[in-house]
Amino acid sequence: MEDSIRKAGILIEALPYIQAFRGKVVVVKYGGSAIDDPSAMQGILQDLVFLSVVGIRPVLVHGGGPMITRRLSEAGKRSAFIEGMRVTDRDTIRVVNQELEAVNRRLVALVKSLNGHAEGVIPRHRVILAHPHPRSAELGFVGAVQTVRAAPLRRIFMHHAIPVISPVGIGDGTQLYNINADDVASEVAARLKAEKLVLLTNVRGILRQAVDVGSLISTLPVKDAKQLIERRVIQEGMIPKVKACVEALRRGVKKTHIIDASIPHAMLLEIFTKQGIGTEIVRSR
């Protein structure tokens, strides 16, 4: 009986959040090393199905870096990176697209196995339109988002389904571009006027001291985030995530979150509890 009462209390705690976010868009980015963990993936997709069932409109933007690196390695091709961006020649962009489409199909199938509804969004749907990255001379077929076509995504919402988006953009003609998934998620969130952008990663959030989980920053205003980047408290792979959050906020997204995908049901804890479990980046205090 006590366990049942405790569970009912959790649902009641979530009720005002469900009421506040019903009908709102929440964009979730899931990639990096976190996407290589099957048990974490199951929990994340369960969270997305839960959000959809209670009337929230989740969008999933996925990566697939570990799968791409393995596939290239099997082909005898070394992966090269410049400031975290994969150098992408003509052969590599083909592998990138094949692997990400395979990840996309797998995620859609897993959502359906959980009795949810999902629809894959890949380059041939021409939703993520791209142009070459400013450093394309060094990076090859790496791109930046030119625009996101919102209408096809809104049609998926009308089907009561979750859009699952591959971060490969299409440019002039049929040219494909490898785009940073954080940037794609930020652009999608801005274009859909999302309530929240959630970046799932393999760390607890933003820490004041790199090895001290107790130094987690729960709420971080944009102006403080910029200072922490300048002071190198935020560094390496966390910098593009924070910049993606800041850009989304600048363009009207209400709140952004960076959370640890390995924590069971991390998304629900962050969205439906007062304390949360990661870092939320906000415009101001």
C-alpha positions in Angstrom: 0.0 0.0 0.0 2.7 2.5 0.9 4.5 1.9 -2.4 1.3 2.5 -4.3 0.7 5.8 -2.3 4.3 6.9 -3.1 3.7 6.2 -6.8 0.4 8.2 -6.7 2.3 11.1 -5.1 4.8 11.1 -7.9 2.0 11.4 -10.5 0.4 14.2 -8.5 3.8 16.0 -8.4 4.0 15.7 -12.2 0.4 16.9 -12.8 1.1 20.7 -12.9 4.0 20.2 -15.3 1.8 18.0 -17.6 -0.9 20.6 -17.6 1.6 23.4 -18.3 3.4 21.6 -21.2 0.4 19.9 -22.8 0.4 20.7 -26.5 3.9 22.2 -26.3 6.9 21.1 -28.3 9.9 19.5 -26.6 13.0 18.9 -28.8 15.4 16.2 -27.6 18.8 15.5 -28.9 20.3 12.1 -28.3 23.7 11.1 -29.6 27.3 10.8 -28.9 28.5 7.9 -26.8 25.2 7.9 -25.0 23.5 6.4 -28.1 25.6 3.3 -27.8 24.0 2.2 -24.6 20.9 -0.1 -25.3 19.5 0.1 -21.8 19.7 3.9 -21.7 18.1 4.0 -25.1 15.1 2.0 -23.9 14.6 4.4 -21.0 14.9 7.5 -23.2 12.4 6.2 -25.7 10.0 5.2 -23.0 10.2 8.8 -21.7 9.4 10.1 -25.2 6.4 7.8 -25.5 5.2 9.0 -22.1 5.5 12.6 -23.2 3.6 11.9 -26.3 0.8 10.0 -24.6 0.2 12.9 -22.1 -0.2 15.4 -24.9 3.3 16.9 -25.1 4.8 17.0 -28.6 8.3 15.5 -28.4 10.8 15.6 -31.3 13.9 13.4 -31.3 17.1 14.5 -33.2 19.6 11.7 -33.1 23.3 11.3 -33.8 25.3 8.1 -34.4 28.9 9.0 -34.1 30.1 5.7 -32.6 28.4 3.7 -35.3 29.9 5.8 -38.1 33.4 5.6 -36.6 33.1 1.8 -36.3 31.8 1.4 -39.9 34.7 3.6 -41.2 37.2 1.7 -39.2 35.9 -1.6 -40.6 36.5 -0.2 -44.1 40.1 0.7 -43.1 39.3 4.5 -43.0 40.6 6.6 -40.1 38.2 9.2 -38.6 39.7 12.7 -38.4 38.2 15.6 -36.5 38.8 19.3 -36.4 37.4 21.0 -33.3 35.0 18.1 -32.8 33.7 18.1 -36.3 34.3 15.0 -38.5 36.2 15.6 -41.6 33.8 14.3 -44.3 35.0 13.5 -47.8 32.8 12.1 -50.5 33.1 8.4 -49.3 32.6 9.4 -45.7 29.3 11.4 -46.3 27.9 8.3 -47.9 28.8 6.2 -44.9 27.5 8.9 -42.5 24.1 8.9 -44.2 23.8 5.2 -44.4 24.6 4.7 -40.7 22.4 7.5 -39.5 19.5 6.2 -41.6 20.0 2.8 -40.0 20.0 4.4 -36.5 16.8 6.3 -37.6 15.0 3.1 -38.6 16.1 1.4 -35.4 14.8 4.3 -33.2 11.5 4.4 -35.0 11.0 0.6 -34.7 11.9 0.7 -31.0 9.3 3.5 -30.3 6.7 1.4 -32.1 7.7 -1.7 -30.0 6.9 0.5 -26.9 3.4 1.1 -28.3 4.3 4.6 -29.4 4.1 6.2 -32.8 7.1 7.6 -34.6 8.0 8.7 -38.1 11.6 9.0 -39.5 12.8 12.2 -41.1 15.8 11.6 -43.4 17.4 13.7 -46.2 15.0 12.6 -48.9 12.2 14.3 -47.0 14.0 17.7 -47.5 13.2 18.9 -44.0 16.7 19.9 -42.9 18.1 22.1 -45.7 21.8 22.9 -45.6 24.6 24.8 -47.1 28.4 24.2 -46.8 30.0 24.9 -43.4 32.2 28.1 -43.4 35.2 25.8 -43.0 34.3 23.4 -45.7 37.7 23.7 -47.4 39.1 21.8 -44.4 36.0 19.8 -43.4 34.6 18.6 -46.7 30.9 17.8 -46.8 30.2 19.2 -43.4 27.2 21.6 -43.4 25.3 24.2 -41.5 21.6 24.4 -41.3 20.1 26.8 -43.8 16.5 26.3 -42.7 14.2 23.7 -41.2 10.9 23.1 -42.9 8.4 23.1 -40.1 5.3 22.0 -42.1 6.3 18.4 -42.5 7.1 18.1 -38.8 3.7 19.6 -37.9 2.0 17.1 -40.1 3.7 14.3 -38.1 2.3 15.8 -34.9 -1.1 15.7 -36.5 -0.6 11.9 -36.8 0.1 11.9 -33.0 3.6 10.6 -33.8 7.1 11.6 -32.8 9.3 13.0 -35.5 12.7 11.2 -35.4 15.2 13.4 -37.3 18.6 12.4 -38.8 21.1 15.3 -38.7 22.1 15.0 -42.4 21.0 18.0 -44.4 20.4 18.3 -48.1 21.7 21.2 -50.2 21.4 22.2 -53.8 20.3 19.3 -55.9 20.9 16.1 -53.9 24.2 17.0 -52.1 24.2 15.7 -48.6 25.9 17.4 -45.6 27.0 16.1 -42.2 25.7 18.5 -39.6 26.3 18.7 -35.9 23.2 17.1 -34.2 23.2 19.7 -31.4 23.0 22.5 -34.0 20.2 20.7 -35.9 18.3 20.2 -32.6 18.7 23.9 -31.8 17.4 25.0 -35.2 14.5 22.6 -35.0 13.6 23.9 -31.5 13.8 27.5 -32.7 11.7 26.9 -35.8 9.0 25.0 -33.9 9.0 27.6 -31.1 9.6 24.8 -28.7 9.0 25.1 -25.0 12.2 23.1 -24.2 15.4 21.9 -25.9 16.9 18.9 -24.0 20.4 17.7 -24.9 21.2 14.2 -23.6 24.8 13.5 -23.0 27.1 11.3 -20.9 27.8 13.7 -18.0 25.5 15.0 -15.3 25.4 18.5 -16.8 27.7 21.5 -16.3 30.1 21.2 -13.4 32.1 24.0 -11.8 34.8 21.5 -11.1 35.2 18.8 -13.8 35.5 15.7 -11.6 33.1 16.8 -8.8 29.5 15.8 -9.4 28.6 17.8 -6.3 29.5 21.0 -8.2 26.7 20.6 -10.7 25.1 23.9 -11.7 21.4 23.4 -11.7 20.4 26.7 -13.3 22.7 28.7 -15.5 21.7 32.1 -17.0 23.1 32.8 -20.5 25.4 35.6 -19.3 27.0 33.3 -16.8 27.4 30.6 -19.4 29.4 32.9 -21.6 31.6 33.8 -18.7 32.2 30.2 -17.8 33.3 29.5 -21.4 35.7 32.4 -21.3 37.1 31.1 -18.0 37.4 27.6 -19.5 35.1 26.1 -16.8 33.0 25.0 -19.8 35.3 23.5 -22.4 35.8 20.9 -25.1 32.7 19.0 -26.1 30.4 20.9 -23.8 31.1 24.2 -25.6 29.0 23.4 -28.7 26.2 22.1 -26.5 26.1 25.3 -24.5 26.3 27.4 -27.6 23.4 25.4 -29.2 21.3 26.1 -26.0 22.2 29.8 -26.0 21.2 30.2 -29.7 17.9 28.4 -29.1 17.1 30.7 -26.2 18.0 33.7 -28.3 15.5 32.6 -30.9 12.6 32.1 -28.5 12.9 28.7 -27.0 11.7 29.0 -23.4 14.2 26.7 -21.6 17.1 24.4 -22.4 18.5 21.5 -20.5 21.7 19.4 -20.6 21.3 16.1 -18.7 22.9 12.7 -18.3 21.2 10.0 -20.6 22.5 7.2 -18.3 20.2 8.2 -15.4 17.0 6.1 -15.6 14.2 8.3 -16.9 16.4 11.4 -16.8 14.1 13.3 -19.1 11.0 12.8 -16.9 13.0 13.8 -13.8 14.2 17.0 -15.4 10.9 18.0 -16.9 8.4 16.9 -14.3 10.2 17.6 -10.9 11.0 20.9 -9.3 14.7 20.1 -8.6 15.6 18.3 -11.9 18.8 16.3 -12.3 20.9 18.2 -14.9 21.6 21.8 -15.9 19.0 24.1 -17.2 20.2 27.1 -19.2 17.9 30.1 -19.1 17.8 33.6 -20.5 18.1 35.2 -17.0 17.4 34.5 -13.4 
